[in-house]
Amino acid sequence: MDDLRKEMLKTLPKIDEVLLILEKQNIYDLAPRDIVKETCRKVVQDLRDKIVNAKKKISVESCPDAASVASEVEKSIKGLYRYSLRRVVNATGVILHTNLGRAPLCPEALQRIVEVGSSYSNLEFDLAKGERGQRYDHVSSLICALTGAEDALIVNNNAAAVLLVLNTLAEKKEAIVSRGELIEIGGEFRIPEIMKKSASKLREVGTTNRTRLGDYEKAVNDKTGLIMKVHTSNFRIVGFTEEADIESLVALGKSRGVPVMDDLGSGCLIDLDQYGLQHEPTVREALATGIDVVTFSGDKLLGGPQAGIIVGKKDVLEKIKKNPLNRALRIDKFTLAALEATLMHYLNPVSAVNKLRSLKALTEPVAAVKKRAEKLITKLQKENFDSLKFSLREDFAAAGGGSLPTQQIPTILVGVKNKKMTASKMEEKLRKIDVPVIVRVDKDEILFDLRTVAEDDFDFIIEGLKQISI
Ligand SMILES: *Cc1c(COP(=O)(O)O)cnc(C)c1O
């Protein structure tokens, strides 16, 4: 190390000196001594590292004094009071955006979370019998009524549901899966890897594009624990393809005494065809084949909280419930409260489509989206943004969340050009404000997709644009 650097390290403020300044500024009203001290140490250590590793020539004058280190520490401690998990405006047009929290909850679900969460509840208490009950019981009757299942069990998410079913039915045994269904969902969820963790052995059959019933028949033996079907949620194989239908797999399973499972992924509870969307197999349809177990997510097409829902035959569900892993994957009371309220909307499917924001976004006629876009433009024009230019255009939105991957959903975009700023700079700035607005970028324009933007979001958009147009 050169002399200059050594000199600078020596002139770095002492921790005690910084603490003294902070104490005078009443820092201990904001955080206890240990946290303040540790933060000081970190800030000074960072300065040290910077001096040691600096590539450019540095000068002694640039070395911060105790006061500026103190203000750095204060900033860092105040940062702890800023919520990290925040609401954002999703202007991407991806309806079930996994990075943006998938399905927004309906008002009834939120109200139930507050009600149940702010007091004691009968979470695991059977009020009729006055004895211990099961937490799943609060939603299983609804789920069974809505899907035709004999029984239901809820866990943390669908990945957990798949792990639990595989481990219960195929531990140290083989689980037969088509090579065309060995998918990766994203976020490191790969079917072969989840199988390994469940201690079941993957028995691949068929080829990527074609798997026949005969392939499964040949693979069944006395080590088979499960025949598994996986919905290829986030991609489609087109062209020369073939897959065994569930009915024939169920018949095969019955004749050989092997349970059959379907990982449906999305968990659609209503017929989407009536809204001009591609057919997505509903949970009821999947169960009507006589299959033993079906798993699906709570926060994809269902439009509720994160959860993994396992439905199917009573005897198989009994086994799954007894698996000790179930305890480790269990759902919490807030999720149950939200799920119950979400499911209740499905008793009136038309109401479900209106009350659940993700379903509404998916099925809303493009004319209504256009109206909202025009309303936004009118509002924006009233603001007299000198440097901004607005335009309307047609495009396509997407379901996201690994649902309906090839479905093009017509939508309307509001484009914004800024004479003074590039689109990528605008995108970045909108991402860093109090209520971030997440947009699409296309060349020199940022785009708001009105399919995922509600009228409630308009003020946040206007506020954001005010901040980037000055
Ligand atoms: C999304 C998905 C999963 C994972 O579900 P999470 O609820 O995200 O854990 C598993 N299998 C399929 C087929 C999926 O589409």
The ligand as an SDF file (V2000), in Angstrom:
LIG
                    3D

 15 15  0  0  0  0  0  0  0  0999 V2000
  -46.6690  -22.7030  -11.0830 C   0  0  0  0  0  0  0  0  0  0  0  0
  -46.5470  -24.1590  -11.0820 C   0  0  0  0  0  0  0  0  0  0  0  0
  -45.9900  -24.8280   -9.9950 C   0  0  0  0  0  0  0  0  0  0  0  0
  -45.4760  -24.0810   -8.7880 C   0  0  0  0  0  0  0  0  0  0  0  0
  -46.5370  -23.4750   -8.1280 O   0  0  0  0  0  0  0  0  0  0  0  0
  -46.2550  -22.3590   -6.9890 P   0  0  0  0  0  0  0  0  0  0  0  0
  -47.6050  -22.0800   -6.4260 O   0  0  0  0  0  0  0  0  0  0  0  0
  -45.6370  -21.2160   -7.6850 O   0  0  0  0  0  0  0  0  0  0  0  0
  -45.3510  -22.9850   -5.9980 O   0  0  0  0  0  0  0  0  0  0  0  0
  -45.8920  -26.1930  -10.0500 C   0  0  0  0  0  0  0  0  0  0  0  0
  -46.3270  -26.8820  -11.1330 N   0  0  0  0  0  0  0  0  0  0  0  0
  -46.8820  -26.2680  -12.2100 C   0  0  0  0  0  0  0  0  0  0  0  0
  -47.3380  -27.0850  -13.3540 C   0  0  0  0  0  0  0  0  0  0  0  0
  -47.0100  -24.8860  -12.2130 C   0  0  0  0  0  0  0  0  0  0  0  0
  -47.5350  -24.2710  -13.2670 O   0  0  0  0  0  0  0  0  0  0  0  0
  1  2  1  0
  2  3  1  0
  2 14  2  0
  3  4  1  0
  3 10  2  0
  4  5  1  0
  5  6  1  0
  6  7  2  0
  6  8  1  0
  6  9  1  0
 10 11  1  0
 11 12  2  0
 12 13  1  0
 12 14  1  0
 14 15  1  0
M  END
$$$$
